[in-house]
Amino acid sequence: MTKTIEQKALKFIDENNLINKGDKILVALSGGADSAFLLSFLLKFKNRFKLDLAAFHLNHNLRKKTALEDEQFCSDFCSKNKIKFIGVSKDIKAYAKKFKVSIEEAGREIRYNELAKAAKKIGFNKIATAHNANDNIETILLNFIKGAGLKGLSGIPIRRDNIIRPILCLNAEEIRKYLKANKIPFRVDESNLDSDYERNFLRNEIIPKLKQKLNPRLEEKISNTSKIISEINSFIEKQVELIAQKAIESDGKVLRINLKTILQIDKSLLGIFLKSAVENNFDFELYSENIFALVGLMKAQSGRSVHLKEDIIASKERGELVIGKKTFTKSMKPTYKIKVGQNVRIDGKLISIIKITGKMFKFTPNKSIEFISADGLTNDFEIRRWKNGDRFHPIGMKGTKKISDFLMDEKISSLKKNEHLVLTNSGKIIWVIGLRIDERFKVKPETKKILKLSLTDK
């Protein structure tokens, strides 16, 4: 039995090219059966792969006494086997409360963040986690129930960046038989028996009944199906990537999707495309209700928006969907007074007004620097957010234009649109800051008093 299980894992590792000779692997060690098996297995075949091994343990501080005992067990295990050990303690409950996520999600986020930090610190090139076939089935079922797409139904990836899962081919029963046969100690996490957690509910109550009533080889059958779905998803992702190259613009903060381009693609790909586009630009998973909302938004009037998650907003603009984080500046005053020769800092930007001579006047295409005629203006200016009904005469254009329409023409998304500032004098809009001055205040040959307006990050 022992040799068969080892050969199964080795074949899986080789077929998927998970480990190369000379790799430095940091193993996520909880102390439970799966991670104890993984570390023992890699230790046994250390010479075969010429590996450097280290172990990482995260104390979630969810179980006071037993959590400390788990940490000590991991430390002792590594000490006995002469493996470098890294232990980290984090308050998972506090994190979950602060960011309004479940305990499970908080634990996952912190675990991967800390693993990445630890691997980088000690110069290791790979991280190995002990996910097994049962974990994969639970993940697929959870994703299915929550309405995830093809990617979610593909299950836990065998490899993601520098994270590898060498024992994803083994089920929990095989792992425990191996541990018993080789007298390898491990810890039992009593929280795994608490069915209040989603994954535990599936593990303890639903999956055993499915195996008993429907198919005792459930893990194998669902794993095979997930492989097929994964292959289909891989093909579709390549097609989606070709579409994305034509339809998407992103600066890392705001995602713009050209509607004319994506409306030409087959409807069956639309939801997959939107899911992929959003998830590749923002660190959260898009579920079916989000996708339906985005599809509905495509047909809505410009200016409409939907809330996706936390502070992520999608809005319909002219000819495009714009997705990004909603900006909030609650501390901003209604108005800021500023005189010639002064500057004011607002939301991390420095706005200044200085008087210059005609010799210093030099036109620049930089929209953050403007020159205006101050003839007839007072020395007192105001900076405020624009408001409904505001109009100005954009330089170079005929007639006046609503600020709201001008900002839309300039492709300022609704995520940032309402926060945009204007500079006024005696109630007249002089400058839509960072974009355009008013035609009526441009510098002319007969101008006597010239002011330089600047917007900088300093």
Stockholm file with secondary structure:
# STOCKHOLM 1.0

chainA/1-458         MTKTIEQKALKFIDENNLINKGDKILVALSGGADSAFLLSFLLKFKNRFKLDLAAFHLNHNLRKKTALEDEQFCSDFCSKNKIKFIGVSKDIKAYAKKFKVSIEEAGREIRYNELAKAAKKIGFNKIATAHNANDNIETILLNFIKGAGLKGLSGIPIRRDNIIRPILCLNAEEIRKYLKANKIPFRVDESNLDSDYERNFLRNEIIPKLKQKLNPRLEEKISNTSKIISEINSFIEKQVELIAQKAIESDGKVLRINLKTILQIDKSLLGIFLKSAVENNFDFELYSENIFALVGLMKAQSGRSVHLKEDIIASKERGELVIGKKTFTKSMKPTYKIKVGQNVRIDGKLISIIKITGKMFKFTPNKSIEFISADGLTNDFEIRRWKNGDRFHPIGMKGTKKISDFLMDEKISSLKKNEHLVLTNSGKIIWVIGLRIDERFKVKPETKKILKLSLTDK
#=GR chainA/1-458 SS CHHHHHHHHHHHHHHTTCCCTTCEEEEECCSSHHHHHHHHHHHHTHHHHTCEEEEEEEECSSSHHHHHHHHHHHHHHHHHTTCEEEEEECCHHHHHHHHTCCHHHHHHHHHHHHHHHHHHHHTCCEEECCCCHHHHHHHHHHHHHTTCCHHHHTCSCSEETTEECTTTTSCHHHHHHHHHHTTCCCCCCGGGGCTTSHHHHIIIIIHHHHHHHTCTTHHHHHHHHHHHHHHHHHHHHHHHHHHHHHHEEECSSEEEEEHHHHTTSCHHHHHHHHHHHHHHHSSSCCCHHHHHHHHHHHTSCTTCEEEEETTEEEEEETTEEEEEECCCCTTCCSEEEEETTCEEEETTEEEEEEEECGGGCCCCSCTTEEEEECTTCCSEEEEEECCTTCEECBTTSSSCEEHHHHHHHTTCCHHHHTTCEEEEETTEEEEETTTEEBGGGCCCTTCCCEEEEEEECC
#=GC SS_cons         CHHHHHHHHHHHHHHTTCCCTTCEEEEECCSSHHHHHHHHHHHHTHHHHTCEEEEEEEECSSSHHHHHHHHHHHHHHHHHTTCEEEEEECCHHHHHHHHTCCHHHHHHHHHHHHHHHHHHHHTCCEEECCCCHHHHHHHHHHHHHTTCCHHHHTCSCSEETTEECTTTTSCHHHHHHHHHHTTCCCCCCGGGGCTTSHHHHIIIIIHHHHHHHTCTTHHHHHHHHHHHHHHHHHHHHHHHHHHHHHHEEECSSEEEEEHHHHTTSCHHHHHHHHHHHHHHHSSSCCCHHHHHHHHHHHTSCTTCEEEEETTEEEEEETTEEEEEECCCCTTCCSEEEEETTCEEEETTEEEEEEEECGGGCCCCSCTTEEEEECTTCCSEEEEEECCTTCEECBTTSSSCEEHHHHHHHTTCCHHHHTTCEEEEETTEEEEETTTEEBGGGCCCTTCCCEEEEEEECC
//
